[in-house]
């Protein structure tokens, strides 16, 4: 994802397939599952709900944690996590093996 792509997403705003998150939270697994059980989508870590970029410190551990949570879903959720500027973009593929669940159970639209 390029910075231009990122700017377009921020202008489009929070919606059904895009969420802004200030930081990783304990609800990450539910959020990944919600996107995988619908049409997929992405979330941007380091942005407030209004699109204001506050940034996050992207690291190997940060990416590894996101991917580990995705792998522990049943079935595993396909994600691509990458730093883009001061944000961390996580793209979630729609699952071919629905319903996907995590340790918190099943999830769908409306988790955000």
C-alpha positions as a Markdown table, in Angstrom:
| # | Residue | x | y | z |
|---|---|---|---|---|
| 1 | Unk | 0.0 | 0.0 | 0.0 |
| 2 | Unk | 1.4 | 3.4 | -0.9 |
| 3 | Unk | 1.0 | 6.7 | 1.0 |
| 4 | Unk | -1.4 | 7.9 | -1.8 |
| 5 | Unk | -3.6 | 4.8 | -1.2 |
| 6 | Unk | -3.5 | 5.5 | 2.5 |
| 7 | Unk | -4.6 | 9.1 | 2.0 |
| 8 | Unk | -7.5 | 8.0 | -0.1 |
| 9 | Unk | -8.6 | 5.5 | 2.6 |
| 10 | Unk | -8.4 | 8.2 | 5.3 |
| 11 | Unk | -10.5 | 10.6 | 3.2 |
| 12 | Unk | -13.1 | 7.8 | 2.6 |
| 13 | Unk | -13.4 | 7.3 | 6.4 |
| 14 | Unk | -14.4 | 4.6 | 8.7 |
| 15 | Unk | -17.0 | 2.2 | 7.3 |
| 16 | Unk | -18.0 | -1.4 | 6.8 |
| 17 | Unk | -14.8 | -2.6 | 5.3 |
| 18 | Unk | -12.4 | 0.0 | 6.8 |
| 19 | Unk | -11.8 | 0.7 | 10.5 |
| 20 | Unk | -9.5 | 3.2 | 12.2 |
| 21 | Unk | -7.8 | 1.9 | 15.4 |
| 22 | Unk | -5.6 | 3.9 | 17.7 |
| 23 | Unk | -3.8 | 0.8 | 18.9 |
| 24 | Unk | -3.9 | -3.0 | 19.1 |
| 25 | Unk | -6.6 | -4.0 | 21.5 |
| 26 | Unk | -7.7 | -7.2 | 23.1 |
| 27 | Unk | -10.6 | -7.4 | 20.6 |
| 28 | Unk | -8.3 | -7.8 | 17.6 |
| 29 | Unk | -9.3 | -11.5 | 17.1 |
| 30 | Unk | -13.0 | -10.5 | 17.0 |
| 31 | Unk | -12.3 | -7.7 | 14.5 |
| 32 | Unk | -10.3 | -10.0 | 12.2 |
| 33 | Unk | -13.0 | -12.6 | 12.3 |
| 34 | Unk | -15.7 | -10.0 | 11.6 |
| 35 | Unk | -14.0 | -8.9 | 8.4 |
| 36 | Unk | -13.2 | -12.5 | 7.4 |
| 37 | Unk | -16.8 | -13.6 | 7.9 |
| 38 | Unk | -18.1 | -10.7 | 5.7 |
| 39 | Unk | -16.4 | -9.3 | 2.5 |
| 40 | Unk | -12.9 | -8.7 | 4.0 |
| 41 | Unk | -11.5 | -5.3 | 4.5 |
| 42 | Unk | -8.7 | -3.5 | 6.3 |
| 43 | Unk | -8.0 | -1.5 | 9.4 |
| 44 | Unk | -5.4 | 1.2 | 10.0 |
| 45 | Unk | -3.7 | 1.1 | 13.3 |
| 46 | Unk | -2.6 | 4.5 | 14.5 |
| 47 | Unk | -5.6 | 6.5 | 13.4 |
| 48 | Unk | -8.5 | 7.9 | 15.4 |
| 49 | Unk | -12.1 | 7.4 | 14.4 |
| 50 | Unk | -12.1 | 10.8 | 12.7 |
| 51 | Unk | -9.1 | 9.9 | 10.6 |
| 52 | Unk | -6.6 | 11.9 | 12.6 |
| 53 | Unk | -3.2 | 10.1 | 12.4 |
| 54 | Unk | -1.6 | 9.6 | 15.7 |
| 55 | Unk | 0.8 | 6.9 | 14.5 |
| 56 | Unk | 2.1 | 3.7 | 16.0 |
| 57 | Unk | 5.5 | 2.3 | 16.3 |
| 58 | Unk | 5.6 | -0.5 | 13.7 |
| 59 | Unk | 7.9 | -3.3 | 14.7 |
| 60 | Unk | 8.6 | -7.0 | 13.8 |
| 61 | Unk | 6.9 | -7.9 | 17.1 |
| 62 | Unk | 3.8 | -5.8 | 16.3 |
| 63 | Unk | 3.5 | -7.6 | 12.9 |
| 64 | Unk | 4.2 | -11.0 | 14.5 |
| 65 | Unk | 1.5 | -10.5 | 17.1 |
| 66 | Unk | -1.1 | -9.6 | 14.5 |
| 67 | Unk | -0.2 | -12.6 | 12.4 |
| 68 | Unk | -0.2 | -14.9 | 15.4 |
| 69 | Unk | -3.7 | -13.8 | 16.4 |
| 70 | Unk | -4.9 | -14.4 | 12.8 |
| 71 | Unk | -3.4 | -17.9 | 12.7 |
| 72 | Unk | -5.1 | -18.8 | 15.9 |
| 73 | Unk | -8.5 | -18.2 | 14.5 |
| 74 | Unk | -10.4 | -21.3 | 13.3 |
| 75 | Unk | -9.9 | -21.5 | 10.3 |
| 76 | Unk | -6.9 | -19.2 | 10.3 |
| 77 | Unk | -7.6 | -15.7 | 8.9 |
| 78 | Unk | -5.5 | -14.5 | 5.9 |
| 79 | Unk | -3.9 | -11.1 | 6.8 |
| 80 | Unk | -1.3 | -8.9 | 5.3 |
| 81 | Unk | 0.2 | -6.4 | 7.8 |
| 82 | Unk | 2.5 | -3.7 | 6.7 |
| 83 | Unk | 3.8 | -0.3 | 8.0 |
| 84 | Unk | 2.7 | 2.7 | 5.8 |
| 85 | Unk | 4.2 | 5.9 | 7.0 |
| 86 | Unk | 3.2 | 6.3 | 10.7 |
| 87 | Unk | 0.4 | 3.8 | 10.4 |
| 88 | Unk | 0.2 | 0.1 | 10.3 |
| 89 | Unk | -2.2 | -1.3 | 7.7 |
| 90 | Unk | -3.8 | -4.7 | 8.1 |
| 91 | Unk | -5.6 | -6.2 | 5.2 |
| 92 | Unk | -8.0 | -9.1 | 6.0 |
| 93 | Unk | -9.1 | -11.4 | 3.2 |
| 94 | Unk | -12.7 | -12.7 | 3.1 |
| 95 | Unk | -12.7 | -16.3 | 4.3 |
| 96 | Unk | -13.5 | -19.1 | 1.9 |
| 97 | Unk | -14.3 | -21.3 | 4.9 |
| 98 | Unk | -17.0 | -19.4 | 6.8 |
| 99 | Unk | -17.9 | -19.2 | 9.6 |
| 100 | Unk | -14.5 | -18.2 | 11.1 |
| 101 | Unk | -14.3 | -18.1 | 14.9 |
| 102 | Unk | -11.8 | -17.0 | 17.5 |
| 103 | Unk | -11.6 | -17.7 | 21.2 |
| 104 | Unk | -14.4 | -15.2 | 21.8 |
| 105 | Unk | -16.7 | -17.1 | 19.4 |
| 106 | Unk | -18.2 | -16.1 | 16.1 |
| 107 | Unk | -18.4 | -12.5 | 14.9 |
| 108 | Unk | -19.9 | -10.6 | 12.0 |
| 109 | Unk | -20.8 | -7.1 | 11.0 |
| 110 | Unk | -21.1 | -4.5 | 13.8 |
| 111 | Unk | -18.0 | -5.5 | 15.8 |
| 112 | Unk | -16.3 | -2.2 | 15.4 |
